[in-house]
């Protein structure tokens, strides 16, 4: 028996999948697939609950939603560093998606159209050169196609940021882009 850490979410997923597997007479492989899916779903749901609970406590849910959606849109095709443990990912997410926007709100930082255009264009260029930050063997679409998707998404976000009338939400969009771009530069220790 190993001393490998098993998270609460994984324990719940294992119990649920075993009960479901025995009730439906599923094979061991089918039960394992259900366990993996449930474990992933529970980890993500619990992470979201923590992120948005902190955002609600700080009364900045709209800012966090805008930052989070932007972050996810960029990260979807550029990839980048991901924490090795779920709890580390949750802490990293709370910092990048909640604490940083809270700091910008607290210090009343906003960004105008021209400054946003320059910063977002620079981030788009960085994403174009640096992304996707993942082993090319793991990309189904290939590096160039994935890179092009990341650039297109960044350009669409850039246009949205320039078009919206709110300097506040423009700042949230830029924070999401910046957070996703920063993760491209963090190397995983092997």
C-alpha positions in Angstrom: 0.0 0.0 0.0 1.3 3.4 -0.9 1.1 6.6 1.1 -0.3 8.5 -1.9 -2.5 11.5 -1.1 -6.2 11.0 -2.1 -8.3 14.1 -2.0 -11.8 14.3 -0.6 -13.2 14.8 -4.1 -11.4 11.6 -5.3 -12.8 9.6 -2.3 -16.3 10.8 -3.0 -16.0 10.1 -6.7 -14.6 6.6 -5.9 -17.5 5.7 -3.6 -20.2 7.1 -6.0 -18.7 5.4 -9.0 -18.4 2.0 -7.2 -22.0 2.2 -6.1 -23.1 3.3 -9.6 -21.0 0.5 -11.2 -22.4 -2.2 -9.0 -26.0 -1.0 -9.4 -25.7 -0.9 -13.2 -23.5 -3.9 -13.5 -20.7 -1.9 -15.2 -17.3 -3.3 -16.1 -14.3 -2.3 -14.1 -13.1 0.0 -17.0 -16.5 1.7 -17.3 -16.6 2.3 -13.5 -13.0 3.7 -13.7 -14.1 6.1 -16.4 -17.1 7.3 -14.3 -14.8 7.7 -11.3 -12.3 9.8 -13.4 -15.1 12.0 -14.7 -16.8 12.5 -11.3 -13.4 13.3 -9.7 -12.6 15.9 -12.3 -16.1 17.4 -12.0 -16.0 17.6 -8.2 -12.5 19.1 -8.2 -13.6 21.8 -10.6 -16.9 22.5 -8.8 -15.3 22.8 -5.4 -12.6 25.1 -6.9 -15.3 27.3 -8.4 -17.2 27.4 -5.1 -14.1 28.6 -3.3 -13.2 31.2 -5.9 -16.7 32.7 -6.0 -17.2 32.5 -2.2 -14.1 34.6 -1.8 -15.3 37.0 -4.5 -18.8 37.2 -2.9 -17.1 37.9 0.5 -15.1 40.7 -1.1 -18.2 41.9 -3.1 -16.5 41.7 -6.4 -18.3 38.9 -8.2 -18.9 40.8 -11.5 -15.2 41.7 -11.8 -14.2 38.1 -11.0 -16.6 36.8 -13.7 -15.1 39.1 -16.4 -11.5 38.3 -15.3 -12.2 34.6 -15.1 -14.0 34.3 -18.5 -11.1 36.2 -20.2 -8.5 34.1 -18.4 -10.3 30.9 -19.5 -10.7 32.0 -23.1 -7.0 32.7 -23.4 -5.9 29.7 -21.5 -8.1 27.3 -23.4 -5.7 27.6 -26.4 -2.4 28.9 -25.0 -2.2 26.5 -22.0 0.6 27.3 -19.6 1.5 26.3 -16.1 -0.9 24.3 -14.0 -0.4 23.5 -10.4 0.3 19.9 -9.6 -2.2 19.6 -6.8 -5.9 20.7 -6.7 -5.5 22.8 -3.6 -2.5 24.7 -5.1 -4.5 25.4 -8.2 -7.3 26.7 -6.1 -5.0 29.1 -4.2 -3.3 30.2 -7.5 -6.8 30.8 -9.0 -8.0 32.8 -6.0 -4.9 34.9 -6.1 -5.0 35.6 -9.9 -8.8 35.8 -10.4 -9.9 37.3 -7.1 -7.1 39.0 -5.1 -5.5 40.8 -8.1 -8.8 42.2 -9.3 -9.6 43.2 -5.7 -6.3 45.1 -5.5 -7.1 46.9 -8.7 -10.5 47.8 -7.4 -9.2 48.8 -4.0 -6.6 51.1 -5.5 -9.2 52.4 -8.1 -7.1 51.3 -11.1 -8.8 51.6 -14.4 -7.5 51.6 -18.0 -8.5 53.7 -21.0 -9.0 52.5 -24.5 -5.6 53.5 -25.9 -3.6 52.0 -22.9 -5.7 48.8 -23.2 -5.1 48.6 -26.9 -1.4 48.8 -26.4 -1.2 46.4 -23.5 -3.6 43.8 -25.1 -1.8 44.0 -28.4 1.5 43.3 -26.6 0.0 40.4 -24.7 -1.4 39.0 -28.0 2.0 39.1 -29.6 3.5 37.4 -26.5 0.8 34.7 -26.7 1.6 34.3 -30.4 5.3 33.7 -29.8 5.1 31.8 -26.5 2.0 29.7 -26.8 0.9 27.0 -26.7 3.0 26.1 -23.7 2.3 22.4 -23.8 4.1 19.3 -25.2 3.3 19.3 -28.9 2.5 15.5 -28.7 -0.5 16.3 -26.5 -2.1 18.7 -29.0 -4.7 17.1 -31.2 -4.9 20.1 -33.6 -1.1 20.7 -33.8 1.0 23.6 -32.6 0.4 26.1 -35.4 -3.4 25.6 -35.5 -3.6 25.9 -31.7 -1.3 29.0 -31.7 -3.5 30.6 -34.4 -6.7 29.9 -32.3 -5.0 31.5 -29.3 -4.1 34.6 -31.3 -7.6 34.9 -32.8 -9.2 34.6 -29.3 -6.8 37.3 -28.0 -7.6 39.6 -30.9 -11.4 39.1 -30.3 -10.9 39.9 -26.7 -8.8 42.9 -27.6 -11.7 44.3 -29.8 -14.2 43.6 -27.1 -12.0 45.5 -24.6 -11.7 48.5 -26.9 -15.4 48.5 -27.8 -16.8 48.4 -24.2 -17.5 51.7 -22.6 -16.4 50.8 -19.1 -12.8 51.4 -18.0 -13.4 49.2 -15.0 -14.4 46.1 -17.1 -11.6 46.8 -19.5 -9.2 46.6 -16.6 -10.8 43.2 -15.6 -10.3 41.9 -19.2 -6.7 43.0 -19.2 -6.1 41.3 -15.8 -7.5 38.0 -17.2 -5.3 38.3 -20.3 -2.2 39.1 -18.2 -2.8 36.3 -15.7 -3.1 33.7 -18.6 0.0 35.1 -20.3 2.1 35.0 -17.1 1.4 31.3 -16.8 3.0 30.7 -20.1 6.4 31.6 -18.6 6.3 29.4 -15.5 8.2 26.1 -16.1 7.2 22.9 -14.4 10.0 21.2 -12.4 10.5 17.7 -13.7 
